[in-house]
Structure formats: C-alpha cells, structure tokens
Amino acid sequence: MASDNPRLYLETCLEQAGEKLAGYQCPAEVAEALEDINAYPGLAGLGPPQSLRLLSDSPDGQADMGRRAVLEGRVLWEHAAAGEATRMGLGPKFFYLPAQLAALAGAEAPDILPVRLGLRHLGQLLLEIRRLADESGFDPDGVLARQTFLLVGSESSVGRMSSMAARAFARIVPLRNLLFMGQTFFPGLDRKPGGGWHFDQASPKKLHNHGHMVMQKIMDEQVFRLDSHGHRVFLSRAEFFSRLAEFENLISSNIEDLDYLTRALDLSALGLASRLGHAGFGMLMEIARNNLDRPVKGGLCALDPALGRDVVVESFRLRDIQPRDMRFINRNNNHYPRPAVVMRRLQEEGLFMPVTVSENKVYFCPVQGDLNFLVKTAFFTRGETIQINSLKTQGDVRAALKAMAAQDASPDFRSLAPGLVGL
C-alpha cells in the first residue's frame, strides 16, 4: 500500500481495515487473532539462509568504490530516529544524554561527555568522512560540503531535532543538504457501532512504525530543509525525487546502533552497494548474529523455498518464534542503491500492512524491511559475523555507556565535542 498524500494514506488504511478486519467485532478480538492476521505465509517451510554474501574488509576494488562514492557526495545518509522509545521511558533516543542513561541503569558516567546520542551519531560520521578525505588527498571541507543527510524524527520531535542539528553542523554541511522529515502520529482504529472501522480521534496517537516512515517520504511536501532564518522549506515530491536521483545509494541507519559510535563509515559495504546497484539490486540488508546474551526481536533472515530465495521476515509475523531462536537477523543498516528507482517501485506497490493492538485500539505497523519483497535484494554478512549491539531496552544501557566512553577516547571526537555540549 502506498499513497500520494497523508489524506489518501488514511483512506487506504480504512480500506485495509475493512478488508483485513471485516470478521472482527472489536479490537479485543483482533488482539486475540494477531498472529493469524499478521502471519507470514509458509512459516513452516522457512530454513536457514542460503545466499548470504560474505563482505570482505580487505582493501580492494570494492572498498575503493565506496571511497569514491563518499568523496564525491553520492551517498544520502539517512538517520532514523522517530521511534517512541516506550521501553526506555526517556522520550526520543536522539536526545539521550549519558547522565540520563546512567541514572536509568543505576550506573555512573562521570567522565562521559554530555553529548546527545543523535549528535554523537552524526558527529562520528562527519569525523570519519573528514579523515577519509584527508587520507585520500582531498580537501576535507569540500568533501563535507558535498554530503547530504536526511534526519527523520517524529512530528513532535523533529522541530527540536532540526534546530539542534542545524546549530551543530550548519557550518560543516550546507543547509540545503540537511534534510528532515517529521513522521506522523495516527489515532487508533475502533469498530463503529453500526459496523465498519473508523479512526477514534479520542484515542492515543501513535506512529505507524518505520514502514510508514519510508512511505511518507514519497508523499508530497513531507521532507523539508531550513532556510537561513530557521524556517521550514518543504520539498515537493518531484523535487525530492530529483534529489534522490543524484545519489547512487541511500543508507538508512538506526539511532539505536551502538557500533556506529566508533565505526560509522563502512567502505566495503558502501562499495558493495555501488557494485550491486549497477547489477539491478535495489536493497542490501546486513545480517548479523543475534546476541544470545541479549537476544532481540528483529527481521529474521531465512530461505523461503516458495519464493526460491532468502528473505527477511519481521518478528511479529513469525507467530511463536522467539528472539532466542532467531539466529540471523537484520542489523537495520539498510542500503538502497538507486534510491529514486526504489522509491518509485514503492510508490507503485506499497508495503504489507500488519496490525497491532494497543490500549484497546488497532494500529497499523508496516516495516521498511519489507521492501526486500519489492526489489531485488542482497543479504550480506561479515567474516566474523558481528552480533547485534543496539540500545533497545534498559538492559542495553551499560553497553551504550561503554560505547560512548569508547567514542570519547578518540582525540578527534574530543576536539568536536565542545561544539556539541549544551545542545
């Protein structure tokens, strides 16, 4: 399902509810049947993935392709930070300070610099791009000026996020190249007394997951930049698609990724995306081994014999398969070679629309990973498969503090940090 604007998206949601939920008389009945409603067909036949590509970290032609893509500004860097973070209870993760996390875990973080998580992500990437330019004999300031970023927050947090990012990085990256989008909240669905489903405007408003994030990007006037006065300038869909066509890769990185704090730039993966983009691939998904000490939900990578290829299936479509049984899962650092082509494909087909029930209301929860069913997708892993290292729950806080401390140990980051403290 895809729609041209938010109003049509709401209408299509109602159509989907009428089709999917026609036999259910209330949200409570839907809640009891969620596993059946969302179940991926052919679950019993899924097997271990068979086509994982091994990513080489050795310096070779592939890494050189990634290096050129970065130096020439042909990568669109998306940072997804729109989640509601209800499991943490601290609000949007972009704004997390080390002291807040330490208090949550009953730990101490006296030596960790008071820089917010989102600014740490962006700052680390900028530092590594600057270092790459210097090592490659390019003017670092010129290379940084060619980079383009898309930061996605919720509609309630994107104003603060955009202002903060502009204050922190506008002297490094032109305002034209700092793009933002505020993901929309929606009321829940309920059954009308006379039959049929409707949006209950009195219900809590929630995000429709990251699948809606990617669908919202292809709607008209959703992405914006700031002018020199801090005012929003919205891009028409035609303008945004024109900007997308400038890039050979869009990489969507999740704000939860803790490894990003010490290694944001992955030239081998970027080079693989460049190479496979020329071969007609529209998506690359990195597959990591689930951390058995802290297993997390995620997209399960498996062979679907009915389709004759590997796929990634989101966890809430897996019935009773538990996180500890998910051996290989999507790391949520997804590459989209030829992003304009991929977004047009999404515009034509849309995504599967699973549902969830919260506070006795029904909400849709599509996932962006389902793009792997729409475009030719490659799945890659590493020689020594890394484990997921992400900030999802309070149990991950100590790992987050450790990653922040490791980042602070870098002289480059310590030189950048004073400009980020206090934002």
Buried (B, 14 or more C-beta within 10 A) or exposed (E): BBBEBBEEBBEBBBEBBEEBBEEBEEBEEBBEBBEEBBBBEEBEEBEEBEEBEEBBEEEEEBBEBBBBBBBEBBBBBBBBBBBBBEEBEBBBBBBBBBEBBBBBBEEEBEEBBBBBBBBBBBBBBBBBBBEBBEEEEBEBEEBBEBBBBBBBBBBBBBBBBBBBBBBBBBEBBBBEBBBBBBBBBBBBBBBEEEEEBEBBEEBEBBBBBBBBBBBBBBBBBBBBBBEEEEEEEEBEBEBBBEBBEEBBBBBBBBBBBBBBBBEBBBBBBBBBBBBBBEEEBBBBBBBBBBBEEBBBBBBBBBBBEEEEBBBBBBBBBBEEBEBEEBBBBBBBBBBBBBBBBBBBBBBEBBBBBBBBBBEBBBBBBBBBBBBBBBBBBBBBBBEEEBBBBBBBEBEBBBBBBBBBBEBBEBEBBEEBBEBBEEB
